[in-house]
Amino acid sequence: MPIERCRHYNGYKYGSSAFNPYENYIVGLHRGVDRPALRDRFEDFLRHFRPRDLGELLQVPLSAQVPMWVYPWDANAPIRPNGGWLDDPATVVDIITHFCDRGILRSKVDREYFWLEGAYHTIATMGYQPRRFSFITVFELRDGGESVFIVKDGNHRLGSLVAFGHTHVLVARDECDIIDLSRHAGWPHVVSGLYSPADAVALFRKYFEGVADFPRSARPASILDA
């Protein structure tokens, strides 16, 4: 599929020179940008990216607040308290999709650099070998004859492929991971009332449009030495 049709969970586009914290870091690394400068930019993003609900995160106006990562089509998404924010920074799984009021652990930031740079060096030395190792996996949002693909696993590898000039990528997608807009009235969280039909459509279409930047919080997170 064309890489430019791929999206991060946060709506960031791949292969389009738009804002994407993963891809921007890896492409900068490939181009020889000073590593401390790349890390300063990445950490500025981490500290100021503090959305409180899914609508704010994707910059799509919704008529009601929706907790993070509770999609209208996903009946199994856990509805967590506090909009999905966590109490303990040590329990954060992914520092750009999970948030904690206490801040961000330095160890988590350093682990992210390890993953980003590790993916880049793996693609540089071995290329992308999905049949030997694992496929980048996606789910598909389909609107008539057009689709975009949200990356479930493989964001670091995808950013690395862009750095090396790839425009298409071989991915895996399960048949049950096709979300068709024409069926939105029957999506579980439209039926439950968490989303209005208009809100569900707006969120879906935001992924087609893509997110070009991020809302900067006036209260940046602290990076904790732990």
C-alpha positions as CSV (number, residue, x, y, z in Angstrom):
1,M,0.0,0.0,0.0
2,P,1.1,3.6,-0.4
3,I,2.9,4.8,2.8
4,E,1.2,8.2,2.4
5,R,-2.1,6.4,3.2
6,C,-0.8,5.2,6.6
7,R,-1.6,7.0,9.9
8,H,-0.3,6.8,13.4
9,Y,-3.0,6.3,16.1
10,N,-2.6,10.1,16.8
11,G,-3.5,10.8,13.2
12,Y,0.0,11.7,12.0
13,K,0.6,11.0,8.4
14,Y,3.5,9.0,7.0
15,G,5.5,9.8,3.9
16,S,4.2,13.3,3.5
17,S,6.8,15.6,5.1
18,A,4.1,16.6,7.7
19,F,4.5,16.7,11.4
20,N,5.1,13.1,12.7
21,P,7.3,12.9,15.8
22,Y,8.5,9.3,15.0
23,E,9.2,10.0,11.3
24,N,10.6,13.5,11.9
25,Y,13.1,12.0,14.3
26,I,14.2,9.1,12.1
27,V,14.4,11.2,8.9
28,G,16.4,13.8,10.8
29,L,18.8,11.1,12.0
30,H,19.2,9.8,8.4
31,R,19.9,13.3,7.1
32,G,22.6,13.8,9.7
33,V,20.8,16.4,11.9
34,D,22.5,16.9,15.2
35,R,21.2,14.2,17.6
36,P,20.9,16.5,20.6
37,A,18.8,18.9,18.5
38,L,16.5,16.0,17.4
39,R,16.1,15.0,21.0
40,D,15.3,18.5,22.1
41,R,12.6,18.7,19.5
42,F,11.2,15.3,20.5
43,E,11.1,16.1,24.2
44,D,9.5,19.5,23.5
45,F,6.7,17.6,21.8
46,L,6.5,15.1,24.7
47,R,6.3,17.8,27.3
48,H,3.7,19.9,25.6
49,F,1.5,17.2,24.1
50,R,-1.0,16.7,26.9
51,P,-4.5,16.1,25.4
52,R,-7.3,15.2,27.8
53,D,-9.7,13.4,25.5
54,L,-9.7,11.8,22.1
55,G,-11.3,14.8,20.3
56,E,-8.6,17.1,21.6
57,L,-5.9,14.7,20.7
58,L,-7.1,14.4,17.1
59,Q,-8.2,18.1,16.9
60,V,-11.7,17.2,15.9
61,P,-14.6,19.0,17.6
62,L,-16.9,16.5,19.2
63,S,-20.2,17.3,21.0
64,A,-19.1,15.2,24.1
65,Q,-15.8,14.3,25.7
66,V,-14.6,10.8,24.7
67,P,-12.0,9.0,26.6
68,M,-8.7,8.3,24.9
69,W,-8.7,5.4,22.4
70,V,-12.3,4.5,22.7
71,Y,-13.3,4.4,19.0
72,P,-16.9,4.4,18.0
73,W,-16.5,1.1,16.1
74,D,-14.6,-0.8,18.9
75,A,-16.8,-2.5,21.4
76,N,-13.9,-3.9,23.3
77,A,-12.0,-0.7,24.0
78,P,-11.7,-0.2,27.8
79,I,-13.3,3.0,29.1
80,R,-10.8,4.1,31.7
81,P,-11.3,6.7,34.4
82,N,-9.7,10.2,34.0
83,G,-10.2,10.0,30.2
84,G,-7.5,7.4,30.0
85,W,-4.8,9.2,31.9
86,L,-2.8,7.0,34.3
87,D,-1.9,7.5,37.9
88,D,1.6,6.0,37.8
89,P,4.2,7.1,35.1
90,A,5.8,3.6,35.4
91,T,2.6,2.1,33.9
92,V,2.8,4.2,30.8
93,V,3.2,1.8,27.8
94,D,3.6,4.3,25.0
95,I,4.7,7.9,25.8
96,I,2.8,9.5,22.9
97,T,-0.5,7.7,23.5
98,H,-0.5,7.3,27.3
99,F,-0.3,10.2,29.8
100,C,0.2,10.8,33.5
101,D,-0.2,14.0,35.5
102,R,3.0,13.3,37.4
103,G,5.1,13.5,34.3
104,I,7.2,11.3,32.0
105,L,10.0,9.0,33.2
106,R,13.4,9.7,31.7
107,S,13.8,5.9,31.4
108,K,10.7,5.8,29.1
109,V,12.0,8.6,26.9
110,D,15.4,6.9,26.6
111,R,13.6,3.6,25.7
112,E,11.8,5.4,22.9
113,Y,15.1,6.6,21.5
114,F,16.4,3.0,21.7
115,W,13.4,1.8,19.7
116,L,13.5,4.7,17.1
117,E,17.3,4.3,16.5
118,G,17.1,0.6,16.6
119,A,14.5,0.4,13.9
120,Y,16.5,2.8,11.8
121,H,19.7,0.8,12.1
122,T,17.8,-2.5,11.4
123,I,16.2,-1.1,8.2
124,A,19.6,0.3,7.2
125,T,21.4,-3.0,7.6
126,M,18.8,-5.6,6.9
127,G,16.0,-3.8,5.1
128,Y,12.3,-4.7,5.8
129,Q,11.9,-8.5,5.8
130,P,8.3,-9.0,7.1
131,R,8.1,-12.7,6.1
132,R,11.3,-13.5,8.0
133,F,10.5,-11.4,11.1
134,S,7.1,-9.7,11.3
135,F,4.8,-7.6,9.2
136,I,3.7,-4.0,10.0
137,T,0.1,-4.5,10.9
138,V,-2.8,-2.1,10.3
139,F,-6.5,-1.7,10.4
140,E,-8.3,-0.2,7.5
141,L,-10.8,2.7,7.5
142,R,-12.8,2.5,4.3
143,D,-15.0,5.2,2.8
144,G,-16.4,4.1,-0.5
145,G,-13.4,3.4,-2.8
146,E,-10.8,5.1,-0.5
147,S,-9.0,3.8,2.5
148,V,-6.5,4.9,5.1
149,F,-4.6,2.5,7.4
150,I,-4.0,3.0,11.0
151,V,-0.7,1.3,12.1
152,K,-1.3,-1.1,14.9
153,D,2.3,-2.2,15.1
154,G,5.4,-1.1,13.2
155,N,5.4,2.7,13.5
156,H,9.1,2.9,14.0
157,R,9.9,0.6,11.0
158,L,7.5,2.6,8.9
159,G,9.3,5.9,9.7
160,S,12.6,4.2,8.9
161,L,11.3,3.1,5.5
162,V,10.3,6.7,4.7
163,A,13.8,7.8,5.6
164,F,15.3,5.4,3.0
165,G,12.9,6.7,0.3
166,H,10.3,3.9,0.2
167,T,6.8,5.0,-1.0
168,H,5.0,1.7,-0.6
169,V,5.0,-1.0,2.1
170,L,3.8,-4.6,2.5
171,V,1.5,-4.9,5.5
172,A,-0.8,-7.4,7.2
173,R,-4.4,-6.6,7.8
174,D,-7.0,-9.0,9.2
175,E,-10.5,-9.1,7.5
176,C,-12.1,-8.2,10.8
177,D,-10.0,-5.0,10.9
178,I,-11.9,-3.2,8.1
179,I,-14.1,-0.4,9.4
180,D,-16.5,0.8,6.7
181,L,-18.0,4.3,7.2
182,S,-21.3,3.2,5.5
183,R,-22.0,1.1,8.6
184,H,-21.4,3.8,11.2
185,A,-25.0,3.9,12.5
186,G,-24.5,0.4,13.8
187,W,-21.1,1.0,15.4
188,P,-21.2,-0.1,19.1
189,H,-20.4,3.3,20.7
190,V,-22.8,5.0,18.4
191,V,-25.5,2.6,19.5
192,S,-24.5,3.1,23.1
193,G,-24.8,6.9,22.8
194,L,-21.1,7.6,23.6
195,Y,-20.8,9.1,20.1
196,S,-23.5,10.8,18.1
197,P,-23.5,9.6,14.5
198,A,-22.1,13.0,13.4
199,D,-19.2,12.8,15.9
200,A,-18.4,9.2,14.8
201,V,-18.2,10.3,11.1
202,A,-16.1,13.4,12.0
203,L,-13.6,11.3,13.9
204,F,-13.4,8.8,11.2
205,R,-12.8,11.4,8.5
206,K,-10.2,13.2,10.6
207,Y,-7.9,10.2,10.0
208,F,-8.4,10.6,6.3
209,E,-7.4,14.3,6.6
210,G,-4.5,13.5,9.0
211,V,-3.2,15.6,11.9
212,A,-0.6,18.2,10.9
213,D,0.5,19.4,14.3
214,F,-0.3,19.1,18.0
215,P,-2.0,21.3,20.5
216,R,0.6,22.8,22.9
217,S,-0.4,22.5,26.5
218,A,0.2,25.6,28.7
219,R,1.3,23.2,31.4
220,P,4.1,21.1,30.1
221,A,5.0,17.8,31.7
222,S,8.1,17.3,33.7
223,I,10.6,14.7,32.7
224,L,11.3,12.7,35.8
225,D,14.8,11.3,36.6
226,A,13.7,7.7,37.1
